[in-house]
Amino acid sequence: MALFSSIGKWFEDRAGLGEAAMPVLDHPVPRRTASWWYTFGSATLALFVLQIATGICLAFVYVPSADEAYKSLLHLNYEAPFGWYLRAVHFWGSNAMVAVMTLHMIQVFLWGAHKYPRELTWIVGVFLFLCTLGMAFTGQLMRWDQDAYWGLGIGASIAARTPFVGQSVVHLILGGPIIAGGTLSRVFTAHVFLIPGILIALVGLHLWLVLRLGVNEWPMPGRLVDRQTYRLRYMEEIHRDGVPFVPDVVRKDMVSMAVAVLLVLACAAIFGPFGPHGVPDPTIIDTAPKPDFYFLALFALFALLPPWTETALLLIGPPLAIALLLAVPFLAGTGEKSWKRRPVAVLGVILIVLTVTTLAGLGVMVPWSPVMDAWSGLPTPVEYVHGRTALELQGALVVQNKQCRNCHSLGGYGGRRGPALDDVATRQTRDQLIRQVIQGGGNMPAYGKNLSPAEVNALVAFLETLRPAKARAAQPVVDPRPPAPR
């Protein structure tokens, strides 16, 4: 013990870490704030540390390659010792982190901790919540199964609707015009390096603000927040009736952190890991990808609303919700803190929680899928079907029903992952079109298993009509050399 004491004294004399930590350990907290209601933040921090630890372990095995990612997850599930449990802990830790952080934000709002002078603390917390959702979403994509592939496709289609910069955003997300190996590399980089780095920086800033401005006092009814008198009154309270963070407050925090981690470990042992579910196949468009629980409400909302509302809802809804969250401390930065005297705030929280949970329940119980073809399943423009035969019209329906315009534009509308179809008949002959559709090639997957011969015949018949009025159709290449003598 004397040796360890000497080593500790030597290290402290050089580093001074204990001296630097003392103000943090001794900072006073209002006595009534040492409550179980104030432990959600500490539980979230413990879950974040758990995610970092399990994520580092998974990164030793996970291969961020389009060909190997799915196989590496199967290896973890069935071959690596305790690999399934490690994946399960990471998955349930992600879910728990989103859930506990949501409870923390609700508690902060109802207890008035967003009011003066803690506006910046609330704003940083909102960005922490958004980054946590980003971590959860990219983590789902890294399963690289059928749900992940089409979830990424839906996310790309959402980004593509952004005015002016939509295509640039899609290229930034996907690493090119299509979902490919570079896409998974970018998702891996965002999930392992970019978003965690931002989260660590925001957590540090959040904790600094809590230490600098103090932990929010218990919201007593009738005690109004006034910009001129609040700080002085708060300092008087913690000097008169404050307790040190260690050991008075930290006990409950440690219990809360332990309970959160133990619940995650128990859920991982009981329910196991989630997925992967099926090798990603871009040719199977009649699929119903479902997100994890934190996006189920949005999933069900898209499934229930008519397709024509999608773009407006996507471009206006989320940005408006984020803007309102950020504006909360400025719209209600003073006045009453206690939820008992803020009926509008309480009713607003109840309404939001009931709406989100109801939609999430609908997303779980029914086999609905969001109608995400509002832009890719548009009817073929009239000028491309006027005067066409019955077979060619059937091909136009195949283009619409199979959502070919996810990747190809027609009449200036549609995706840009593949070449425009307006003049496809000038570039490829009938045989080449049939081969391209059935076997794929370049960036296009093979659709031979997902289209019947009749559908292929109708589709190619329609594609053969797509050329400018005076343009010549593509001709087979004739070998100019004479045939070899027999």
DRENDO-1510 file (C-alpha; in Angstrom, 1 decimal, always signed):
<recs>
REC; n; res; u; v; w
REC; 1; MET; +0.0; +0.0; +0.0 .
REC; 2; ALA; +2.9; +2.4; +0.8 .
REC; 3; LEU; +4.3; +1.7; -2.7 .
REC; 4; PHE; +1.0; +2.4; -4.4 .
REC; 5; SER; +0.6; +5.5; -2.3 .
REC; 6; SER; +4.0; +6.7; -3.3 .
REC; 7; ILE; +3.3; +6.0; -7.0 .
REC; 8; GLY; +0.0; +7.9; -6.8 .
REC; 9; LYS; +1.6; +10.8; -5.1 .
REC; 10; TRP; +4.3; +11.0; -7.7 .
REC; 11; PHE; +1.8; +10.8; -10.5 .
REC; 12; GLU; -0.5; +13.5; -9.0 .
REC; 13; ASP; +2.5; +15.7; -8.4 .
REC; 14; ARG; +3.3; +15.6; -12.1 .
REC; 15; ALA; -0.1; +15.5; -13.7 .
REC; 16; GLY; -2.3; +17.3; -11.1 .
REC; 17; LEU; -5.4; +15.4; -12.3 .
REC; 18; GLY; -6.9; +15.1; -8.8 .
REC; 19; GLU; -6.4; +18.8; -8.1 .
REC; 20; ALA; -8.1; +19.6; -11.4 .
REC; 21; ALA; -11.0; +17.3; -10.6 .
REC; 22; MET; -11.7; +18.6; -7.1 .
REC; 23; PRO; -13.9; +21.5; -8.3 .
REC; 24; VAL; -16.0; +19.1; -10.2 .
REC; 25; LEU; -16.4; +16.7; -7.3 .
REC; 26; ASP; -17.1; +19.4; -4.8 .
REC; 27; HIS; -19.3; +21.7; -6.8 .
REC; 28; PRO; -22.5; +22.3; -4.8 .
REC; 29; VAL; -26.0; +21.2; -5.9 .
REC; 30; PRO; -29.3; +22.3; -4.5 .
REC; 31; ARG; -30.4; +19.7; -1.9 .
REC; 32; ARG; -33.7; +18.8; -3.5 .
REC; 33; THR; -32.0; +18.4; -6.9 .
REC; 34; ALA; -30.3; +15.2; -5.5 .
REC; 35; SER; -33.3; +13.3; -6.7 .
REC; 36; TRP; -33.9; +10.3; -8.9 .
REC; 37; TRP; -35.6; +12.6; -11.5 .
REC; 38; TYR; -32.2; +14.1; -12.2 .
REC; 39; THR; -30.4; +10.8; -13.0 .
REC; 40; PHE; -31.5; +10.4; -16.7 .
REC; 41; GLY; -28.5; +12.4; -18.0 .
REC; 42; SER; -26.0; +10.2; -16.1 .
REC; 43; ALA; -27.7; +7.0; -17.3 .
REC; 44; THR; -27.5; +8.3; -20.9 .
REC; 45; LEU; -23.8; +9.0; -20.5 .
REC; 46; ALA; -23.2; +5.5; -19.1 .
REC; 47; LEU; -25.0; +4.0; -22.1 .
REC; 48; PHE; -22.9; +6.1; -24.5 .
REC; 49; VAL; -19.7; +4.8; -22.9 .
REC; 50; LEU; -21.1; +1.3; -23.3 .
REC; 51; GLN; -21.8; +1.9; -27.0 .
REC; 52; ILE; -18.2; +3.1; -27.5 .
REC; 53; ALA; -16.8; +0.0; -25.7 .
REC; 54; THR; -18.9; -2.5; -27.6 .
REC; 55; GLY; -18.5; -0.6; -30.9 .
REC; 56; ILE; -14.7; -0.8; -30.6 .
REC; 57; CYS; -14.9; -4.5; -30.1 .
REC; 58; LEU; -17.3; -5.0; -33.1 .
REC; 59; ALA; -15.0; -2.9; -35.3 .
REC; 60; PHE; -12.3; -5.6; -34.9 .
REC; 61; VAL; -14.5; -8.1; -36.7 .
REC; 62; TYR; -16.9; -6.1; -38.9 .
REC; 63; VAL; -15.7; -5.6; -42.5 .
REC; 64; PRO; -17.1; -2.4; -44.0 .
REC; 65; SER; -17.3; -3.9; -47.5 .
REC; 66; ALA; -20.5; -4.5; -49.6 .
REC; 67; ASP; -19.3; -8.1; -50.2 .
REC; 68; GLU; -18.2; -8.9; -46.7 .
REC; 69; ALA; -20.3; -6.8; -44.3 .
REC; 70; TYR; -23.3; -9.3; -44.2 .
REC; 71; LYS; -20.9; -12.3; -43.9 .
REC; 72; SER; -19.0; -10.6; -41.0 .
REC; 73; LEU; -22.3; -10.2; -39.1 .
REC; 74; LEU; -23.2; -13.8; -39.6 .
REC; 75; HIS; -19.7; -14.7; -38.4 .
REC; 76; LEU; -20.4; -12.7; -35.2 .
REC; 77; ASN; -23.8; -14.3; -34.7 .
REC; 78; TYR; -22.8; -18.0; -35.2 .
REC; 79; GLU; -19.0; -18.5; -35.1 .
REC; 80; ALA; -17.2; -15.9; -33.0 .
REC; 81; PRO; -17.3; -16.7; -29.3 .
REC; 82; PHE; -19.9; -14.5; -27.6 .
REC; 83; GLY; -20.1; -12.5; -30.9 .
REC; 84; TRP; -23.9; -12.7; -30.8 .
REC; 85; TYR; -24.0; -11.3; -27.3 .
REC; 86; LEU; -21.7; -8.4; -28.2 .
REC; 87; ARG; -23.9; -7.5; -31.1 .
REC; 88; ALA; -27.0; -7.8; -28.9 .
REC; 89; VAL; -25.5; -5.5; -26.2 .
REC; 90; HIS; -24.6; -2.9; -28.9 .
REC; 91; PHE; -28.1; -3.1; -30.4 .
REC; 92; TRP; -30.1; -2.9; -27.1 .
REC; 93; GLY; -27.7; -0.2; -25.8 .
REC; 94; SER; -28.5; +1.9; -28.9 .
REC; 95; ASN; -32.3; +1.5; -28.3 .
REC; 96; ALA; -31.9; +2.3; -24.6 .
REC; 97; MET; -29.7; +5.4; -25.2 .
REC; 98; VAL; -32.4; +6.8; -27.5 .
REC; 99; ALA; -35.2; +6.0; -25.0 .
REC; 100; VAL; -33.4; +7.4; -21.9 .
REC; 101; MET; -32.3; +10.5; -23.7 .
REC; 102; THR; -35.9; +11.1; -24.8 .
REC; 103; LEU; -37.0; +10.8; -21.1 .
REC; 104; HIS; -34.2; +13.1; -20.1 .
REC; 105; MET; -35.3; +15.8; -22.6 .
REC; 106; ILE; -39.0; +15.5; -21.4 .
REC; 107; GLN; -37.9; +15.8; -17.8 .
REC; 108; VAL; -35.7; +18.9; -18.6 .
REC; 109; PHE; -38.6; +20.5; -20.4 .
REC; 110; LEU; -41.2; +19.8; -17.7 .
REC; 111; TRP; -38.9; +20.9; -14.9 .
REC; 112; GLY; -38.1; +24.2; -16.7 .
REC; 113; ALA; -34.4; +23.5; -17.0 .
REC; 114; HIS; -34.4; +25.0; -20.5 .
REC; 115; LYS; -35.1; +28.5; -19.1 .
REC; 116; TYR; -32.6; +31.3; -18.4 .
REC; 117; PRO; -29.6; +31.0; -18.0 .
REC; 118; ARG; -29.5; +27.4; -19.4 .
REC; 119; GLU; -30.7; +28.1; -23.0 .
REC; 120; LEU; -27.4; +27.0; -24.5 .
REC; 121; THR; -27.4; +23.8; -22.4 .
REC; 122; TRP; -30.8; +22.9; -23.9 .
REC; 123; ILE; -29.6; +23.7; -27.5 .
REC; 124; VAL; -26.6; +21.5; -27.1 .
REC; 125; GLY; -28.9; +18.8; -25.7 .
REC; 126; VAL; -31.0; +19.0; -28.8 .
REC; 127; PHE; -28.0; +18.5; -31.0 .
REC; 128; LEU; -26.9; +15.6; -28.8 .
REC; 129; PHE; -30.3; +14.0; -29.4 .
REC; 130; LEU; -30.1; +14.5; -33.2 .
REC; 131; CYS; -26.6; +13.0; -33.3 .
REC; 132; THR; -27.8; +10.0; -31.2 .
REC; 133; LEU; -30.6; +9.4; -33.8 .
REC; 134; GLY; -27.9; +9.7; -36.5 .
REC; 135; MET; -25.8; +7.1; -34.7 .
REC; 136; ALA; -28.9; +4.8; -34.5 .
REC; 137; PHE; -29.7; +5.3; -38.2 .
REC; 138; THR; -26.2; +4.6; -39.5 .
REC; 139; GLY; -26.0; +1.6; -37.1 .
REC; 140; GLN; -29.1; +0.2; -38.7 .
REC; 141; LEU; -27.6; +0.7; -42.2 .
REC; 142; MET; -24.4; -1.1; -41.2 .
REC; 143; ARG; -26.4; -4.4; -40.8 .
REC; 144; TRP; -26.4; -4.2; -44.6 .
REC; 145; ASP; -29.4; -6.5; -45.0 .
REC; 146; GLN; -32.6; -6.0; -47.0 .
REC; 147; ASP; -34.0; -3.5; -44.5 .
REC; 148; ALA; -30.8; -1.5; -44.4 .
REC; 149; TYR; -30.5; -1.4; -48.2 .
REC; 150; TRP; -34.0; -0.1; -48.8 .
REC; 151; GLY; -33.9; +2.1; -45.7 .
REC; 152; LEU; -30.8; +3.8; -47.3 .
REC; 153; GLY; -32.7; +4.0; -50.6 .
REC; 154; ILE; -35.6; +5.8; -48.8 .
REC; 155; GLY; -33.2; +8.1; -47.0 .
REC; 156; ALA; -31.5; +8.9; -50.4 .
REC; 157; SER; -34.9; +9.6; -52.0 .
REC; 158; ILE; -35.7; +12.0; -49.1 .
REC; 159; ALA; -32.4; +13.8; -49.6 .
REC; 160; ALA; -33.0; +14.0; -53.3 .
REC; 161; ARG; -36.1; +16.1; -52.8 .
REC; 162; THR; -34.1; +19.0; -51.2 .
REC; 163; PRO; -34.4; +22.0; -53.5 .
REC; 164; PHE; -31.3; +23.0; -55.4 .
REC; 165; VAL; -28.8; +20.8; -53.5 .
REC; 166; GLY; -30.7; +17.5; -53.5 .
REC; 167; GLN; -28.5; +15.6; -56.0 .
REC; 168; SER; -25.3; +16.9; -54.3 .
REC; 169; VAL; -26.6; +15.7; -51.0 .
REC; 170; VAL; -27.4; +12.3; -52.5 .
REC; 171; HIS; -23.8; +12.0; -53.9 .
REC; 172; LEU; -22.4; +13.0; -50.6 .
REC; 173; ILE; -24.4; +10.4; -48.7 .
REC; 174; LEU; -24.0; +7.5; -51.2 .
REC; 175; GLY; -20.4; +8.4; -52.4 .
REC; 176; GLY; -21.8; +8.5; -56.0 .
REC; 177; PRO; -25.1; +8.2; -57.9 .
REC; 178; ILE; -26.0; +4.7; -56.7 .
REC; 179; ILE; -25.8; +2.6; -53.5 .
REC; 180; ALA; -22.6; +0.7; -53.8 .
REC; 181; GLY; -19.5; -0.3; -51.9 .
REC; 182; GLY; -18.4; +3.3; -51.4 .
REC; 183; THR; -21.8; +3.9; -49.7 .
REC; 184; LEU; -21.1; +1.4; -46.9 .
REC; 185; SER; -17.6; +2.9; -46.5 .
REC; 186; ARG; -19.2; +6.3; -45.9 .
REC; 187; VAL; -21.8; +5.0; -43.5 .
REC; 188; PHE; -19.0; +3.2; -41.6 .
REC; 189; THR; -17.0; +6.4; -41.4 .
REC; 190; ALA; -19.9; +8.4; -40.2 .
REC; 191; HIS; -20.9; +5.8; -37.6 .
REC; 192; VAL; -17.5; +5.1; -36.2 .
REC; 193; PHE; -15.6; +8.3; -36.5 .
REC; 194; LEU; -17.6; +11.4; -37.5 .
REC; 195; ILE; -20.8; +11.2; -35.4 .
REC; 196; PRO; -19.1; +9.8; -32.3 .
REC; 197; GLY; -16.5; +12.6; -32.5 .
REC; 198; ILE; -19.2; +15.2; -32.6 .
REC; 199; LEU; -21.0; +13.5; -29.8 .
REC; 200; ILE; -17.9; +13.4; -27.5 .
REC; 201; ALA; -17.4; +17.1; -28.2 .
REC; 202; LEU; -21.0; +18.0; -27.5 .
REC; 203; VAL; -21.0; +15.9; -24.3 .
REC; 204; GLY; -18.0; +17.7; -23.1 .
REC; 205; LEU; -19.6; +21.1; -23.8 .
REC; 206; HIS; -22.8; +20.0; -22.2 .
REC; 207; LEU; -21.1; +18.9; -19.0 .
REC; 208; TRP; -19.1; +22.1; -18.9 .
REC; 209; LEU; -22.3; +24.2; -19.2 .
REC; 210; VAL; -23.9; +22.1; -16.4 .
REC; 211; LEU; -20.9; +22.8; -14.1 .
REC; 212; ARG; -20.7; +26.5; -15.0 .
REC; 213; LEU; -24.4; +27.3; -14.7 .
REC; 214; GLY; -25.2; +24.8; -12.0 .
REC; 215; VAL; -27.7; +21.9; -11.9 .
REC; 216; ASN; -31.3; +23.1; -12.2 .
REC; 217; GLU; -33.0; +23.6; -8.8 .
REC; 218; TRP; -36.2; +21.8; -7.9 .
REC; 219; PRO; -39.1; +23.7; -9.7 .
REC; 220; MET; -41.1; +25.1; -6.8 .
REC; 221; PRO; -44.5; +26.4; -7.9 .
REC; 222; GLY; -44.7; +30.2; -7.8 .
REC; 223; ARG; -40.9; +30.8; -8.0 .
REC; 224; LEU; -40.6; +32.7; -11.3 .
REC; 225; VAL; -37.4; +33.0; -13.4 .
REC; 226; ASP; -36.4; +36.6; -13.8 .
REC; 227; ARG; -33.3; +37.5; -15.7 .
REC; 228; GLN; -32.3; +40.2; -13.2 .
REC; 229; THR; -32.6; +38.2; -10.0 .
REC; 230; TYR; -32.3; +34.5; -10.9 .
REC; 231; ARG; -28.5; +34.0; -10.7 .
REC; 232; LEU; -28.2; +35.8; -7.3 .
REC; 233; ARG; -31.1; +33.8; -5.9 .
REC; 234; TYR; -29.6; +30.5; -7.2 .
REC; 235; MET; -26.2; +31.3; -5.6 .
REC; 236; GLU; -27.9; +32.1; -2.3 .
REC; 237; GLU; -29.8; +28.8; -2.4 .
REC; 238; ILE; -26.8; +26.6; -3.0 .
REC; 239; HIS; -24.8; +28.4; -0.3 .
REC; 240; ARG; -27.7; +28.1; +2.2 .
REC; 241; ASP; -28.9; +24.6; +1.4 .
REC; 242; GLY; -26.5; +23.0; -1.1 .
REC; 243; VAL; -24.8; +19.7; -0.9 .
REC; 244; PRO; -21.6; +18.5; -2.7 .
REC; 245; PHE; -21.9; +16.5; -5.8 .
REC; 246; VAL; -19.7; +13.8; -4.3 .
REC; 247; PRO; -20.9; +11.9; -2.4 .
REC; 248; ASP; -24.5; +13.2; -1.9 .
REC; 249; VAL; -25.6; +13.3; -5.6 .
REC; 250; VAL; -23.3; +10.8; -7.2 .
REC; 251; ARG; -24.8; +7.8; -5.3 .
REC; 252; LYS; -28.1; +8.1; -7.1 .
REC; 253; ASP; -26.3; +8.7; -10.4 .
REC; 254; MET; -24.2; +5.6; -10.0 .
REC; 255; VAL; -27.3; +3.5; -9.2 .
REC; 256; SER; -29.1; +4.8; -12.2 .
REC; 257; MET; -26.1; +4.2; -14.5 .
REC; 258; ALA; -25.8; +0.6; -13.1 .
REC; 259; VAL; -29.5; -0.1; -13.6 .
REC; 260; ALA; -29.4; +1.2; -17.2 .
REC; 261; VAL; -26.4; -0.9; -18.1 .
REC; 262; LEU; -27.7; -4.1; -16.3 .
REC; 263; LEU; -31.1; -3.8; -18.1 .
REC; 264; VAL; -29.2; -3.6; -21.5 .
REC; 265; LEU; -27.1; -6.6; -20.6 .
REC; 266; ALA; -30.3; -8.5; -19.5 .
REC; 267; CYS; -32.2; -7.6; -22.7 .
REC; 268; ALA; -29.2; -8.7; -24.8 .
REC; 269; ALA; -29.1; -12.1; -23.0 .
REC; 270; ILE; -32.8; -12.7; -23.3 .
REC; 271; PHE; -33.7; -11.3; -26.8 .
REC; 272; GLY; -30.3; -11.6; -28.5 .
REC; 273; PRO; -29.1; -9.5; -31.5 .
REC; 274; PHE; -31.3; -8.1; -34.2 .
REC; 275; GLY; -30.7; -9.2; -37.8 .
REC; 276; PRO; -29.3; -9.3; -40.3 .
REC; 277; HIS; -32.5; -10.1; -42.3 .
REC; 278; GLY; -31.8; -11.3; -45.8 .
REC; 279; VAL; -29.0; -10.4; -48.2 .
REC; 280; PRO; -29.6; -7.0; -49.8 .
REC; 281; ASP; -31.1; -7.3; -53.3 .
REC; 282; PRO; -31.8; -4.1; -55.3 .
REC; 283; THR; -34.0; -6.0; -57.7 .
REC; 284; ILE; -36.7; -6.8; -55.1 .
REC; 285; ILE; -38.6; -3.5; -55.1 .
REC; 286; ASP; -41.8; -5.0; -53.6 .
REC; 287; THR; -40.3; -5.0; -50.2 .
REC; 288; ALA; -41.5; -3.5; -46.8 .
REC; 289; PRO; -38.4; -2.3; -45.0 .
REC; 290; LYS; -39.1; -1.4; -41.3 .
REC; 291; PRO; -36.8; +0.8; -39.3 .
REC; 292; ASP; -35.9; +0.4; -35.6 .
REC; 293; PHE; -38.4; +1.7; -33.0 .
REC; 294; TYR; -37.1; +5.3; -33.0 .
REC; 295; PHE; -38.2; +5.9; -36.6 .
REC; 296; LEU; -41.4; +3.7; -36.5 .
REC; 297; ALA; -43.7; +6.7; -36.0 .
REC; 298; LEU; -42.3; +8.4; -39.1 .
REC; 299; PHE; -42.6; +5.1; -41.0 .
REC; 300; ALA; -46.3; +4.7; -40.1 .
REC; 301; LEU; -47.0; +8.3; -40.9 .
REC; 302; PHE; -45.7; +7.9; -44.5 .
REC; 303; ALA; -47.7; +4.7; -44.8 .
REC; 304; LEU; -51.0; +6.4; -43.8 .
REC; 305; LEU; -50.7; +9.7; -45.6 .
REC; 306; PRO; -51.4; +9.9; -49.4 .
REC; 307; PRO; -48.3; +10.0; -51.6 .
REC; 308; TRP; -48.8; +13.6; -52.8 .
REC; 309; THR; -48.1; +14.8; -49.2 .
REC; 310; GLU; -44.7; +13.1; -48.9 .
REC; 311; THR; -42.4; +15.8; -50.3 .
REC; 312; ALA; -44.1; +18.7; -48.5 .
REC; 313; LEU; -44.1; +16.7; -45.2 .
REC; 314; LEU; -40.4; +15.6; -45.6 .
REC; 315; LEU; -39.1; +19.1; -46.5 .
REC; 316; ILE; -41.2; +21.0; -43.9 .
REC; 317; GLY; -42.0; +18.7; -41.0 .
REC; 318; PRO; -38.5; +17.6; -39.7 .
REC; 319; PRO; -36.9; +21.1; -40.1 .
REC; 320; LEU; -39.8; +22.8; -38.5 .
REC; 321; ALA; -39.8; +20.3; -35.5 .
REC; 322; ILE; -36.0; +20.9; -35.0 .
REC; 323; ALA; -36.4; +24.7; -35.3 .
REC; 324; LEU; -39.2; +24.6; -32.7 .
REC; 325; LEU; -37.0; +22.5; -30.3 .
REC; 326; LEU; -34.2; +24.9; -30.7 .
REC; 327; ALA; -36.5; +27.9; -30.1 .
REC; 328; VAL; -38.1; +26.6; -26.9 .
REC; 329; PRO; -35.7; +28.4; -24.5 .
REC; 330; PHE; -36.3; +31.7; -26.4 .
REC; 331; LEU; -40.1; +31.3; -26.6 .
REC; 332; ALA; -40.4; +30.4; -22.9 .
REC; 333; GLY; -37.1; +31.4; -21.3 .
REC; 334; THR; -38.5; +33.1; -18.2 .
REC; 335; GLY; -41.5; +32.8; -15.9 .
REC; 336; GLU; -42.9; +29.7; -14.1 .
REC; 337; LYS; -40.7; +26.5; -14.0 .
REC; 338; SER; -43.0; +24.1; -12.3 .
REC; 339; TRP; -44.9; +21.8; -14.6 .
REC; 340; LYS; -47.9; +22.1; -12.1 .
REC; 341; ARG; -48.4; +25.6; -13.3 .
REC; 342; ARG; -47.6; +25.1; -17.0 .
REC; 343; PRO; -50.7; +23.2; -18.3 .
REC; 344; VAL; -50.0; +24.1; -21.9 .
REC; 345; ALA; -46.5; +22.5; -21.7 .
REC; 346; VAL; -47.8; +19.4; -20.0 .
REC; 347; LEU; -50.6; +19.0; -22.5 .
REC; 348; GLY; -48.2; +19.5; -25.4 .
REC; 349; VAL; -45.9; +16.8; -24.1 .
REC; 350; ILE; -48.8; +14.4; -23.5 .
REC; 351; LEU; -50.1; +15.0; -27.0 .
REC; 352; ILE; -46.7; +14.5; -28.7 .
REC; 353; VAL; -46.0; +11.3; -26.7 .
REC; 354; LEU; -49.4; +9.8; -27.4 .
REC; 355; THR; -49.1; +10.7; -31.1 .
REC; 356; VAL; -45.6; +9.2; -31.5 .
REC; 357; THR; -46.4; +6.1; -29.5 .
REC; 358; THR; -49.7; +5.5; -31.4 .
REC; 359; LEU; -48.0; +5.8; -34.7 .
REC; 360; ALA; -45.1; +3.6; -33.6 .
REC; 361; GLY; -47.6; +1.0; -32.4 .
REC; 362; LEU; -49.3; +1.1; -35.8 .
REC; 363; GLY; -45.9; +0.7; -37.5 .
REC; 364; VAL; -45.2; -2.4; -35.4 .
REC; 365; MET; -48.6; -4.2; -35.7 .
REC; 366; VAL; -49.5; -3.7; -39.4 .
REC; 367; PRO; -47.5; -4.7; -42.5 .
REC; 368; TRP; -47.6; -1.2; -44.0 .
REC; 369; SER; -44.8; +0.2; -46.0 .
REC; 370; PRO; -44.3; +3.9; -46.7 .
REC; 371; VAL; -45.3; +4.9; -50.2 .
REC; 372; MET; -42.0; +6.3; -51.3 .
REC; 373; ASP; -42.7; +6.3; -55.0 .
REC; 374; ALA; -44.4; +9.7; -55.2 .
REC; 375; TRP; -41.7; +10.9; -57.5 .
REC; 376; SER; -40.4; +7.7; -59.0 .
REC; 377; GLY; -43.8; +6.1; -59.8 .
REC; 378; LEU; -45.2; +9.1; -61.7 .
REC; 379; PRO; -47.3; +8.2; -64.7 .
REC; 380; THR; -45.4; +8.2; -68.0 .
REC; 381; PRO; -45.8; +11.6; -69.7 .
REC; 382; VAL; -48.5; +11.7; -72.4 .
REC; 383; GLU; -46.2; +12.4; -75.3 .
REC; 384; TYR; -44.4; +9.1; -74.6 .
REC; 385; VAL; -47.6; +7.0; -74.8 .
REC; 386; HIS; -49.6; +8.8; -77.5 .
REC; 387; GLY; -50.2; +6.5; -80.5 .
REC; 388; ARG; -48.5; +3.5; -78.9 .
REC; 389; THR; -49.6; -0.1; -79.4 .
REC; 390; ALA; -51.2; -2.1; -76.6 .
REC; 391; LEU; -47.9; -3.9; -76.0 .
REC; 392; GLU; -46.0; -0.7; -75.8 .
REC; 393; LEU; -48.5; +0.8; -73.4 .
REC; 394; GLN; -48.1; -2.2; -71.2 .
REC; 395; GLY; -44.4; -1.6; -71.2 .
REC; 396; ALA; -45.0; +2.0; -70.0 .
REC; 397; LEU; -46.9; +0.6; -67.1 .
REC; 398; VAL; -44.0; -1.7; -66.3 .
REC; 399; VAL; -41.7; +1.4; -66.1 .
REC; 400; GLN; -44.2; +3.0; -63.7 .
REC; 401; ASN; -45.0; +0.0; -61.5 .
REC; 402; LYS; -41.4; -1.2; -61.2 .
REC; 403; GLN; -40.3; +2.3; -60.3 .
REC; 404; CYS; -37.6; +2.4; -63.1 .
REC; 405; ARG; -37.6; +6.2; -62.6 .
REC; 406; ASN; -35.9; +5.7; -59.2 .
REC; 407; CYS; -32.7; +5.6; -61.3 .
REC; 408; HIS; -33.7; +6.8; -64.8 .
REC; 409; SER; -35.3; +10.1; -65.7 .
REC; 410; LEU; -38.0; +10.4; -68.4 .
REC; 411; GLY; -39.1; +13.8; -69.6 .
REC; 412; GLY; -36.8; +15.5; -67.2 .
REC; 413; TYR; -38.3; +13.8; -64.1 .
REC; 414; GLY; -36.8; +10.9; -62.1 .
REC; 415; GLY; -33.5; +9.7; -60.8 .
REC; 416; ARG; -30.0; +10.4; -62.2 .
REC; 417; ARG; -28.3; +7.2; -61.0 .
REC; 418; GLY; -28.7; +5.8; -64.5 .
REC; 419; PRO; -28.8; +7.4; -68.0 .
REC; 420; ALA; -32.0; +9.1; -69.1 .
REC; 421; LEU; -34.5; +7.0; -71.0 .
REC; 422; ASP; -35.6; +9.7; -73.5 .
REC; 423; ASP; -33.2; +8.5; -76.2 .
REC; 424; VAL; -32.4; +5.0; -75.0 .
REC; 425; ALA; -33.5; +3.5; -78.4 .
REC; 426; THR; -30.7; +5.4; -80.2 .
REC; 427; ARG; -28.1; +3.8; -78.0 .
REC; 428; GLN; -29.1; +0.2; -77.7 .
REC; 429; THR; -30.8; -2.3; -80.0 .
REC; 430; ARG; -33.6; -4.6; -79.0 .
REC; 431; ASP; -31.3; -7.5; -78.2 .
REC; 432; GLN; -29.0; -5.2; -76.1 .
REC; 433; LEU; -32.0; -3.8; -74.2 .
REC; 434; ILE; -33.2; -7.4; -73.4 .
REC; 435; ARG; -29.8; -8.4; -72.3 .
REC; 436; GLN; -29.4; -5.2; -70.1 .
REC; 437; VAL; -32.8; -5.7; -68.4 .
REC; 438; ILE; -32.3; -9.5; -67.8 .
REC; 439; GLN; -28.6; -9.6; -67.0 .
REC; 440; GLY; -27.8; -6.1; -65.8 .
REC; 441; GLY; -24.5; -4.5; -66.3 .
REC; 442; GLY; -22.5; -1.5; -65.3 .
REC; 443; ASN; -24.4; +0.1; -62.4 .
REC; 444; MET; -27.7; -1.7; -63.2 .
REC; 445; PRO; -28.6; -4.9; -61.4 .
REC; 446; ALA; -30.1; -7.9; -63.2 .
REC; 447; TYR; -33.9; -8.0; -63.2 .
REC; 448; GLY; -34.3; -11.4; -64.9 .
REC; 449; LYS; -35.6; -13.0; -61.7 .
REC; 450; ASN; -38.1; -10.2; -61.0 .
REC; 451; LEU; -39.7; -9.7; -64.3 .
REC; 452; SER; -41.7; -12.2; -66.2 .
REC; 453; PRO; -40.9; -12.8; -70.0 .
REC; 454; ALA; -44.1; -11.0; -70.9 .
REC; 455; GLU; -43.1; -8.0; -68.8 .
REC; 456; VAL; -39.6; -7.9; -70.3 .
REC; 457; ASN; -41.1; -8.1; -73.8 .
REC; 458; ALA; -43.5; -5.2; -73.1 .
REC; 459; LEU; -40.8; -3.1; -71.4 .
REC; 460; VAL; -38.4; -3.5; -74.3 .
REC; 461; ALA; -41.1; -2.8; -76.8 .
REC; 462; PHE; -41.8; +0.5; -75.0 .
REC; 463; LEU; -38.1; +1.4; -74.7 .
REC; 464; GLU; -37.7; +0.9; -78.4 .
REC; 465; THR; -40.0; +3.9; -79.0 .
REC; 466; LEU; -38.0; +6.3; -76.8 .
REC; 467; ARG; -36.0; +8.4; -79.3 .
REC; 468; PRO; -36.3; +11.8; -80.8 .
REC; 469; ALA; -38.6; +12.2; -83.7 .
REC; 470; LYS; -35.9; +12.3; -86.4 .
REC; 471; ALA; -33.3; +10.3; -84.7 .
REC; 472; ARG; -32.3; +6.9; -86.1 .
REC; 473; ALA; -32.8; +3.8; -84.0 .
REC; 474; ALA; -29.6; +2.0; -82.9 .
REC; 475; GLN; -28.5; -0.6; -85.4 .
REC; 476; PRO; -26.8; -3.9; -84.8 .
REC; 477; VAL; -23.0; -3.8; -85.3 .
REC; 478; VAL; -22.1; -5.7; -88.5 .
REC; 479; ASP; -18.7; -7.2; -88.7 .
REC; 480; PRO; -17.1; -5.8; -92.0 .
REC; 481; ARG; -14.7; -8.8; -92.3 .
REC; 482; PRO; -15.7; -11.5; -94.7 .
REC; 483; PRO; -16.6; -14.8; -93.2 .
REC; 484; ALA; -13.7; -17.2; -92.7 .
REC; 485; PRO; -13.5; -20.0; -95.3 .
REC; 486; ARG; -14.7; -23.4; -94.2 .
</recs>
